[in-house]
Amino acid sequence: MNQTDLWTLGVIVGMALVTVLSRSFFFISRHDWSLPAWAQRGLQYAPIAALSAVIVPEMVMTQGQLVSTWQDARLFAVLAGALWYFLRRTSRHAVLGTLIVGMAVYLPLHVGLGW
């Protein structure tokens, strides 16, 4: 093994140890852990923030540039889905309906018109 291979192996082992220790830190302690109220409140918003960080750029950008034309099926699908959600947000199936309406608008525009 050359020096690069040993360095790579050492980095992989080190990262594995840090990962295992940091993830099992709460299990190693004999004391019960509880998060402060501000941290628990913040964690309630983490899933929607992460989802937004992934989805929003895909809706408004193409190859790293903002969409420059109104003839983009994603824009109309987002508008239709958002409208559906805001009209039906108290319904049990609001999220599922949002997905269905968004795709029902997106697919004909994208496949049929090539937008």
C-alpha positions in Angstrom: 0.0 0.0 0.0 1.3 3.4 -0.8 1.0 6.5 1.3 -2.2 7.8 -0.5 -4.0 4.5 0.2 -3.1 4.6 3.9 -4.2 8.2 4.1 -7.5 7.4 2.4 -8.0 4.4 4.7 -7.2 6.5 7.8 -9.7 9.2 6.8 -12.4 6.6 6.1 -11.8 4.9 9.5 -11.7 8.3 11.3 -14.9 9.5 9.7 -16.6 6.2 10.6 -15.5 6.6 14.2 -16.7 10.2 14.4 -20.1 9.2 12.9 -20.6 6.2 15.2 -19.6 8.3 18.3 -21.7 11.3 17.4 -24.8 9.2 16.6 -24.5 7.0 19.7 -23.5 9.8 22.1 -27.1 9.9 23.5 -27.1 6.2 24.1 -23.8 6.1 25.9 -24.9 8.4 28.7 -26.6 7.0 31.7 -28.7 10.2 32.1 -31.9 11.0 30.3 -31.5 13.7 27.6 -34.1 16.2 26.7 -33.9 19.0 24.3 -34.6 22.6 25.4 -38.0 23.9 24.3 -36.4 26.3 21.7 -34.6 23.3 20.0 -37.8 21.2 19.9 -39.7 24.1 18.3 -36.9 24.6 15.8 -36.9 20.9 14.9 -40.6 21.1 14.0 -39.6 23.3 11.0 -36.6 21.2 9.9 -38.4 18.8 7.5 -40.3 21.6 5.6 -37.1 23.7 5.5 -35.1 20.8 4.0 -37.8 19.9 1.5 -38.1 23.6 0.4 -34.4 23.8 0.0 -34.5 20.8 -2.4 -37.8 21.5 -4.2 -37.9 25.3 -4.8 -34.7 25.5 -6.9 -36.1 22.6 -9.1 -39.3 24.6 -9.7 -37.8 27.9 -10.7 -34.4 27.0 -12.2 -33.1 25.2 -15.3 -29.4 24.3 -15.4 -28.5 26.9 -12.7 -30.4 29.7 -14.3 -33.8 31.2 -13.4 -36.6 30.2 -15.8 -36.7 32.9 -18.4 -40.0 32.0 -20.1 -43.5 31.6 -19.0 -43.8 28.5 -21.1 -42.5 26.2 -18.4 -44.9 23.4 -17.3 -43.4 23.5 -13.8 -44.6 27.0 -13.1 -48.2 26.2 -14.0 -48.0 22.9 -12.0 -46.8 24.8 -9.0 -49.5 27.4 -9.3 -52.2 24.8 -9.7 -50.9 22.7 -6.8 -50.6 25.7 -4.5 -54.1 26.9 -5.4 -55.5 23.4 -4.7 -53.7 23.3 -1.3 -54.8 26.7 -0.2 -58.4 25.9 -1.1 -58.4 22.5 0.5 -55.8 22.8 3.3 -58.3 21.7 6.0 -59.0 18.5 4.1 -57.4 15.2 5.1 -56.2 14.7 1.6 -54.9 18.2 0.9 -51.3 17.1 0.3 -52.2 14.1 -1.8 -54.6 16.4 -3.9 -51.8 18.9 -4.3 -49.5 16.3 -5.8 -52.2 14.9 -8.1 -53.4 18.3 -9.3 -49.8 19.5 -9.9 -48.9 16.4 -11.9 -52.3 16.6 -13.8 -51.3 20.1 -15.0 -47.6 19.3 -15.5 -47.8 16.1 -17.6 -50.0 17.4 -20.4 -48.0 20.6 -20.7 -44.7 18.9 -20.6 -45.5 15.8 -22.7 -48.2 17.3 -24.9 -46.8 20.7 -25.6 -43.1 20.0 -24.9 -42.8 22.8 -22.3 
